[in-house]
Amino acid sequence: MRLNAAIVVLLTSLVAATYGFGIYLFAQLVPDMQASLGFDFSYVGSITASAQLGFLLCALLAVWLTPKIGGGWMIVGSGAVCALALLLIPLSNNILVIGALLTLLAGTAATVFVPMVDVIARVTAYRYRGLAMGLVSSGTSYGVAINSLLVPLYAAPGEWRSVWWWVGLITVAMAVLVLVVFKKGGLLSATVPPTVTPMTVELAVPSGRLALIKPWILLIWSMNFLIGFATFPFQTYLSSYLRTELGFDVQFSAQVWAVIGFVGMFAGLAVGWLSDRTGLRTAMLLVYSCVVTAALIFVIHPSGHWPLIAAGLFSTAFYPIFGLIPAYVSKLASSSAMAVAIFGVANVMQGSGGMLGNYGAGLLANYSGSFAGVYASICGVGVVLIMLTLKLPKEAPAATPAGLGMNYPAAS
């Protein structure tokens, strides 16, 4: 049990690195890197769209490669590549090279997260998967919190490169620990034990392709597209909105990000715990409602302390979102291989949505001269997500020996 807990914690740390450092640090450093390297918001939209394209392609790569080399090796290798890319960014003055490295970093986020649905299923009992994935998905918040400590210290005096150095070195240490613990836990193997859930009879059809056209799977893919389309631009342009349009200084902007990071440290765990008791659909409705409210605040009253409240609401929603979806998939899919395939495509859809959302938001901000329209659009997409969630079937209770098949216990 202690080893399993350590594995979940280490998975959380790699999510902190690949998402928190690899994707969201750039969003916090945009104004400082703009001043140093000289690029406009159209380029920010292009570079973040390119990063989402990298996420999309690597999600496909993870679906193909994970069954061949195993989820453990996929995660370890992704952590090592992430560390290298983070350390290379401060060495470059070329925005195209930096854009390529950011694209690679977004790719490692996908190749770390897609295999996790397999690894979590191997080390976590069925009834605790919402809690485990909630904790793992909150890893991004720990990365964002570290960013919020480093950015005011180094970016304010113009030393934004030092931030990248620090997070790169931290990620090196994480990658080494993951390698050691995964080896001890026997996760560096391509062999995946079969996972049978209460939905096996419903999903066990002769053709794997036929299984992937179930209505609930199509709903999940659609929701992942909209999640990427709405939530990624929310953070990508947050610092720019606060500092260039609303007139807040770098310290207040860092406080907003600190709230996102701090609340997220507990949100994933709390919402994951709640989902195991009330059901994953109920938890999804809660988090999408928080997205709608947060975006609405930035549209109608982004002044005073309200941005901090909006940040807390967004964080309550954002980090659990990426744990609830894989937990839902792992409970309804008929096997680990099927779960990885479904979740892999879901990440492709998420990357596609994020790519279009970031690029479109950059164009909208340039055209309108304001970010208010961006956050109004996010609010509308959140409403659509609530409607789609209501159409999802409820997950079945855990199987028992007297019921259908058998439910494989957590690895020892």
C-alpha positions in Angstrom: 0.0 0.0 0.0 2.8 2.4 0.8 4.5 1.7 -2.5 1.2 2.3 -4.4 0.7 5.6 -2.5 4.3 6.6 -3.5 3.5 5.8 -7.1 0.4 8.0 -7.1 2.3 10.8 -5.5 5.1 10.6 -8.1 2.6 10.5 -10.9 1.2 13.7 -9.3 4.7 15.2 -9.4 5.2 14.5 -13.1 1.9 16.1 -13.9 3.2 19.1 -11.9 6.2 19.2 -14.2 4.7 18.4 -17.6 1.6 20.5 -17.2 2.5 23.0 -14.4 6.0 23.8 -15.8 5.7 22.6 -19.3 2.5 24.3 -20.3 1.4 26.9 -17.8 4.7 28.5 -16.9 4.9 30.2 -20.3 1.4 31.7 -19.6 2.8 33.4 -16.5 6.0 34.6 -18.2 4.4 35.9 -21.4 4.7 39.6 -20.6 8.3 39.2 -19.4 9.3 37.1 -22.4 7.6 39.5 -24.8 9.6 42.4 -23.4 12.8 40.5 -23.8 12.3 38.6 -27.1 9.8 40.9 -28.9 6.6 39.0 -30.0 2.9 40.0 -30.1 -0.2 38.3 -28.9 -0.8 36.7 -32.4 2.5 34.9 -31.9 1.3 33.8 -28.4 -1.8 32.4 -30.0 0.3 30.6 -32.6 2.8 29.2 -30.2 0.2 27.9 -27.8 -1.8 26.5 -30.7 1.4 24.7 -31.9 1.8 23.4 -28.4 -1.6 21.9 -28.5 -0.8 20.3 -31.8 2.2 18.7 -30.1 -0.2 17.5 -27.4 -2.5 16.1 -30.0 0.1 14.2 -32.0 1.8 12.8 -28.8 -1.5 11.7 -27.5 -1.9 9.6 -30.6 1.7 8.4 -30.2 1.0 7.4 -26.6 -2.1 5.3 -27.7 0.1 3.4 -30.2 3.3 3.1 -28.1 1.9 2.4 -24.6 0.8 -1.2 -25.4 4.2 -1.9 -26.9 6.5 -0.6 -24.3 4.2 -0.3 -21.3 2.7 2.7 -19.4 5.6 2.8 -16.9 8.4 3.3 -19.5 6.2 5.7 -21.4 5.8 7.9 -18.3 9.5 7.6 -17.3 10.7 8.6 -20.8 8.3 11.5 -21.0 9.6 12.8 -17.7 13.2 12.7 -18.9 12.3 14.5 -22.2 10.3 17.1 -20.3 13.3 17.9 -18.0 15.6 18.3 -21.0 13.3 20.7 -22.8 12.8 22.8 -19.7 16.6 23.2 -19.4 17.0 24.1 -23.1 14.5 27.0 -23.1 16.7 29.5 -21.2 19.6 28.8 -23.5 17.8 30.2 -26.6 17.0 33.7 -27.8 15.2 32.4 -30.9 11.4 32.5 -30.5 10.9 29.7 -33.1 13.2 27.4 -31.1 11.4 28.3 -27.9 8.1 27.6 -29.7 9.4 24.2 -30.8 10.5 23.3 -27.2 7.1 24.4 -25.8 5.4 22.2 -28.4 7.6 19.3 -27.2 6.8 20.1 -23.6 3.0 20.0 -24.4 3.7 16.6 -26.0 5.2 15.2 -22.9 2.1 16.2 -21.0 0.1 13.9 -23.3 2.6 11.0 -23.2 2.6 11.2 -19.4 -1.1 11.5 -18.9 -2.5 9.0 -21.4 -0.7 6.0 -19.9 -1.8 7.0 -16.4 -5.2 5.5 -16.9 -3.4 2.2 -17.3 -1.0 2.6 -14.3 -3.7 3.9 -12.0 -5.9 0.9 -12.8 -2.9 -1.4 -11.9 -2.1 0.2 -8.5 -5.5 1.5 -7.3 -8.7 -0.4 -6.3 -11.8 0.3 -8.4 -13.7 2.2 -5.7 -10.7 4.6 -5.1 -9.9 5.6 -8.7 -11.8 8.9 -8.5 -9.7 9.9 -5.5 -6.4 8.7 -7.0 -7.1 10.4 -10.4 -8.3 13.5 -8.6 -5.0 13.8 -6.7 -2.9 13.1 -9.9 -4.9 15.7 -11.9 -4.3 18.3 -9.1 -0.5 17.9 -9.8 -0.7 20.8 -12.2 -1.7 23.1 -9.3 1.5 22.2 -7.5 3.5 23.1 -10.5 1.6 26.4 -10.9 2.1 27.1 -7.2 5.9 26.7 -7.6 5.7 28.9 -10.7 4.0 31.6 -8.6 6.8 31.6 -6.1 9.5 31.8 -8.7 8.1 34.3 -11.1 8.0 37.3 -8.8 11.5 36.5 -7.5 13.1 36.3 -10.9 10.8 37.6 -13.7 10.2 41.0 -12.0 13.9 42.0 -12.2 14.1 40.7 -15.7 15.6 37.3 -15.0 12.9 35.1 -16.4 15.4 32.5 -17.7 16.3 31.6 -14.1 12.7 30.4 -13.6 13.1 27.9 -16.4 16.5 26.7 -14.9 14.9 26.0 -11.5 11.9 24.1 -12.8 14.2 22.1 -15.2 16.4 21.0 -12.3 13.3 20.1 -10.2 12.0 17.9 -13.0 15.3 16.1 -13.4 15.0 15.1 -9.7 11.4 14.0 -10.2 12.2 11.9 -13.3 15.0 10.0 -11.4 12.7 9.2 -8.5 10.0 8.0 -10.8 12.5 5.6 -12.5 13.6 4.2 -9.2 10.1 3.7 -7.7 8.6 2.4 -10.9 11.3 -0.2 -11.2 10.8 -1.3 -7.6 7.0 -1.5 -8.2 7.3 -3.6 -11.3 5.7 -1.0 -13.5 8.5 -1.0 -16.2 6.8 -3.8 -18.1 4.6 -3.9 -21.2 2.5 -6.6 -19.5 -0.9 -5.2 -18.5 -3.3 -7.3 -16.3 -6.8 -7.5 -17.7 -9.3 -5.2 -16.1 -13.0 -6.3 -16.0 -15.6 -3.9 -14.9 -19.4 -4.2 -14.5 -19.8 -2.8 -18.0 -17.9 -5.6 -19.7 -20.9 -7.4 -21.2 -22.2 -4.1 -22.6 -18.9 -3.2 -24.2 -17.6 -6.6 -25.1 -18.4 -6.8 -28.8 -16.6 -8.7 -31.5 -15.0 -5.6 -33.0 -13.0 -3.1 -31.0 -14.0 -0.5 -33.5 -17.6 -1.1 -32.8 -17.0 -0.6 -29.1 -15.6 2.8 -29.8 -18.8 4.2 -31.2 -20.8 3.9 -28.0 -22.8 7.1 -27.4 -21.1 7.7 -24.0 -17.7 7.5 -25.6 -18.7 10.1 -28.3 -20.0 12.3 -25.5 -16.6 12.0 -23.6 -14.7 12.9 -26.8 -16.9 15.9 -27.4 -16.6 17.1 -23.8 -12.8 16.8 -24.0 -12.7 19.0 -27.1 -14.8 21.6 -25.4 -12.7 21.4 -22.2 -9.5 22.1 -24.1 -11.3 24.9 -26.1 -12.4 26.7 -23.0 -10.0 26.1 -20.2 -6.6 26.4 -21.9 -7.2 30.0 -23.2 -8.5 30.9 -19.7 -5.0 30.4 -18.4 -3.0 31.3 -21.5 -4.2 34.8 -21.6 -4.9 35.4 -17.9 -1.7 37.2 -17.0 -2.0 39.3 -20.2 -5.6 40.3 -19.3 -4.7 41.2 -15.8 -1.5 43.1 -16.5 -2.0 44.7 -19.9 -5.8 45.4 -20.0 -6.9 45.5 -16.4 -3.8 47.3 -15.1 -2.8 45.0 -12.3 0.9 44.7 -11.4 3.0 41.6 -11.5 2.6 41.0 -7.8 -1.2 40.9 -8.0 -1.0 38.7 -11.1 1.3 36.3 -9.2 -1.3 36.3 -6.3 -4.0 35.2 -8.8 -1.8 32.4 -10.0 -0.9 31.5 -6.4 -4.6 31.2 -5.6 -5.1 28.9 -8.7 -2.2 26.8 -7.5 -3.1 26.7 -3.8 -6.8 25.9 -4.3 -5.9 23.3 -6.9 -3.7 21.5 -4.4 -6.8 20.5 -2.5 -9.5 20.7 -5.2 -8.4 17.6 -7.1 -8.3 15.5 -3.9 -11.5 16.9 -2.6 -13.5 16.6 -5.8 -12.1 13.1 -6.4 -13.2 12.1 -2.9 -16.6 13.6 -3.6 -16.9 11.8 -6.9 -16.3 8.4 -5.3 -19.3 9.1 -3.0 -21.8 11.0 -5.1 -20.8 9.8 -8.6 -18.6 11.2 -11.3 -21.4 12.9 -13.2 -22.4 15.0 -10.1 -18.7 16.0 -9.6 -18.5 17.0 -13.3 -21.6 19.2 -13.0 -20.0 21.0 -10.0 -16.7 21.7 -11.8 -18.3 23.0 -15.0 -20.6 25.3 -13.0 -17.4 26.7 -11.4 -15.9 27.4 -14.8 -19.0 29.2 -15.9 -19.0 31.4 -12.8 -15.3 32.2 -12.9 -15.4 33.2 -16.6 -18.5 35.3 -15.9 -16.7 37.3 -13.2 -13.9 38.2 -15.6 -16.6 39.5 -18.0 -18.8 41.5 -15.8 -16.7 42.5 -12.8 -13.0 41.9 -13.1 -11.9 44.5 -10.5 -10.9 44.6 -6.8 -10.6 41.2 -5.3 -13.0 39.5 -7.7 -10.2 38.1 -9.9 -8.9 36.2 -6.9 -12.4 34.7 -6.3 -12.6 33.8 -10.0 -9.2 32.2 -9.8 -10.3 30.1 -6.8 -13.5 29.0 -8.6 -11.5 28.2 -11.8 -9.0 26.2 -9.9 -11.7 24.2 -8.1 -12.9 23.2 -11.5 -9.8 23.0 -13.7 -7.6 20.5 -11.9 -10.3 17.9 -11.0 -11.6 18.0 -14.6 -8.6 16.0 -15.9 -9.0 13.4 -13.2 -12.8 12.9 -13.5 -12.7 12.0 -17.2 -10.1 9.2 -17.0 -11.7 7.9 -13.8 -15.0 7.7 -15.6 -13.4 6.0 -18.6 -11.6 3.4 -16.4 -14.9 2.5 -14.7 -16.9 2.0 -17.9 -14.3 0.6 -20.3 -14.1 -3.2 -20.6 -10.3 -3.5 -20.5 -7.2 -1.5 -19.8 -6.3 -1.5 -23.5 -9.7 -0.1 -24.4 -9.5 2.5 -21.6 -6.1 3.7 -22.9 -7.5 3.9 -26.5 -10.6 5.8 -25.4 -8.6 8.2 -23.2 -6.0 8.6 -25.9 -8.5 9.8 -28.4 -10.0 12.0 -25.7 -6.7 13.7 -25.2 -6.4 14.2 -29.0 -9.8 15.9 -28.9 -8.6 17.9 -25.9 -5.5 19.0 -27.7 -7.5 19.9 -30.8 -9.9 22.0 -28.7 -7.0 23.7 -26.9 -5.2 24.4 -30.2 -8.3 26.0 -31.7 -9.2 27.8 -28.5 -5.8 29.3 -28.0 -5.4 30.4 -31.6 -8.9 31.8 -31.8 -8.6 33.6 -28.5 -5.4 35.3 -29.7 -7.1 36.4 -32.9 -10.2 37.6 -31.0 -8.1 39.6 -28.5 -6.1 41.3 -31.3 -9.2 42.1 -33.3 -11.3 43.4 -30.5 -8.6 44.9 -28.4 -10.0 43.2 -25.3 -10.0 39.8 -23.6 -13.6 40.2 -22.3 -14.9 38.4 -25.4 -12.6 35.5 -24.8 -13.9 34.9 -21.3 -17.5 35.4 -22.5 -17.0 32.6 -25.0 -15.5 30.4 -22.2 -18.6 31.0 -20.1 -20.8 29.8 -23.0 -18.8 26.6 -23.6 -19.1 25.8 -19.9 -22.9 25.9 -20.2 -22.7 23.4 -23.1 -20.5 21.1 -21.0 -23.1 21.1 -18.3 -25.7 20.0 -20.8 -23.6 17.2 -22.2 -22.8 15.9 -18.7 -26.5 15.4 -18.0 -26.6 13.0 -21.0 -23.8 10.8 -19.7 -24.8 7.4 -18.2 -24.1 6.8 -14.5 -21.1 4.6 -13.8 -21.9 1.2 -12.4 -20.9 0.2 -8.8 -17.8 -1.9 -8.3 -18.1 -5.6 -9.4 -18.1 -8.2 -6.7 -17.2 -11.9 -6.8 -20.9 -12.7 -6.8 -21.6 -10.3 -9.7 -20.3 -10.0 -13.1 -16.7 -11.2 -13.7 -14.2 -10.1 -11.2 -12.6 -6.8 -10.2 -8.8 -7.0 -10.0 -7.4 -5.5 -6.8 -4.7 -2.9 -6.5 -1.2 -4.2 -7.1 0.7 -4.9 -3.9 
